[in-house]
Amino acid sequence: MTTLFLMVGLPAAGKTTRAKQLAGSHGALRLTPDEWMIPLFGESEAGGGRDVLEGRLLWLGLEALRLGLDVVVDFGCWSRDERSAVRSLAEAAGASCELVYLPVDPATQRARVARRWSAAPDETFPMSEADLAHWRAAFEEPDAAELAGRDTGPPPPGFADWAGWAAARWPSLA
């Protein structure tokens, strides 16, 4: 059975470093939108471009799973709904889904952001203290049940299934 490794955490938590390790040790396809956004759009969000790119990368990842290749999805997936949708999509593709959660305390996060900006400003995005605080407040930390892979419940109201929710969240997925 193939595995989708889903990286979960805030910016500068070490997700991409760990994603590279997982990809190497499992011979997995690594999908990291941050590595595409600057070359394609020159910025992090690009007026909804990130959602479109993430949808296409998820589509590619699901195809790779169906072909027998493990996949590492390095999106961050801050919400429980995003994680539930990706888990459901992976399972529908005949794969397991393993959440890889990397917590980071605020001081370490700030230090890593500053180090990244000074070392490779053309490969990262500016992140202010206000951005970091806003993102931390928006992040839904996974609980033990979610990390163990147990069902996190039905999709939000208005959606018959997680695939429908995912198609609305990532418009280019379908």
N, C-alpha and C positions, 0 to 999 in steps of 0.2 A: 504494500500500500504506500502511495506517495504521501508526502507531508507538506503542508503549507505552514511555514513558520511566520507568525505574525508579530512583528516588532511593535511594542507598545511603550510609549513614554513621551516625555516632553523633549523639546529641542535641547541638544547637548547632554542628553542622558547617556549617550554611548551606543545608541541604536545602530548606527551605520557601522561602527567598529565591530559590534557583535554580529551584525548581519553579514559582514564580510567573512568573519570567522565561520559562521554557520554555513554559508555558501561554499566555502573552501572544504570544510570537513564533510559535507554531504553531497558535494558535486551539484549544488542547487543553483537555479537561476535566481539572481538577486535583482529585485525591482525597487529602485530608489528614485522617487520623483525629483528630489532635490538636485540630482545629477543631470536632470533633463531641463528643469525650469530656467536656469540662467542661460544655457546655450540656446534654448528655443525662444524664450520670452524676455530674458534679461531681468526678471524679477520673480518674486516668490509666488504671487497669486495670479497676476496677469488677467484681471477681470474675469475670473471663473475658469481660466485656463488650467489651473491646477486640478480642479475637479474632473475636467475632461481628460487630462493626462492620466490621472489616477485610475479613471474608468478604463482607459485603454490598457494600462499596465495590469490591472486586475484581469481584464479579458485575456491578455497574453498569458498571465500566470495560470489561469484556469485551463487554457489550452495546453500549457506545459504539463500541468498535473495529469490531464487526460492522456498525454503521451508518455507518462511514466517518469517525469522529472520532478524532483522536489523543488519547491519555490520558497524564497524568502521575500516577504512583502514588508518593506521598510517605509511605512507611511506614518507611523506614530499612533494612529487610530485612537484618538482621545476619548471617543464616546463608546459606551457599552453597545449602543445600536450599531455603530460601524463594525465593532468586533463581532457581534452576533451575526450580522449580515455576511461578513467575510467567512466566518466559520460555517455558516449554512451553505454558502456558495462552494466552499472547498468540499464539504461533505457530499453535496449534489454532484460534484465532479469525481467522486469516489476516493477522496483523499481525507486524511486526518488533518486537523488544524491544531497547532501548538502555539499558544500565546507565550511570547518571550517579553516579560515586563521588566523594564529597567528604570527603577525609581531614581530620582536625583534630588538632592537637597538644594535650596536656593543659592547658597554660597558656592557650591561646586558648579552649579549650572552657570552662574555669572562668570566664574573664572574660566570655564571652558568656552563660553561664548566670546569672551575677550581674547582668549588665546587663538581661537579659530579666526576671528576677525583680523588679528594682527599677523597671523601666519599666512592666510590665503583669502584676502578680501574678495578676490574675483571668483571664489568658489563658494561663497556663503552670502547670507542676507544680513543686513543690519537688524539688530534686535535690541530694543531699548529696555530699560528697567520696567517701564509701563507695559510693554509687550509681554515680557516674561511674567509679570504679575497677572495680567489679563489671561494669558494662556494657562497658568497654573490654576486660576479660579475656574476655568472652563473644563479642565481635565477631569474625567471621571476615572478614578483609580479602580482597577479591577479588584474584585474581592476574591477570597479563596475559592469559592465555588466556580467562578468564571475561569480562574487560572487552572482549575482542575479539569476544565472542559465540560462541565455540566451545563445543561440547557439554561439559557438566560431568559427564556420566556418568549412570548409571541411578539411579532412585529408591532410597531406603534399603530394606533388607531388609523384607519383609512387604508391600510395595506393588508392584502390577503396573505402575503408571505414575505419572507426576507428578500427573495429575489426581486420582488416589486419595489421594496424599500430601497434596495441597493441600486436599482436602475434609476430611481428618482434622485438618490444621493450622488451617484456617479453617472451622469447622463450618457456617456459614451460606452458604458459597459455592455449594453445590449447589442 
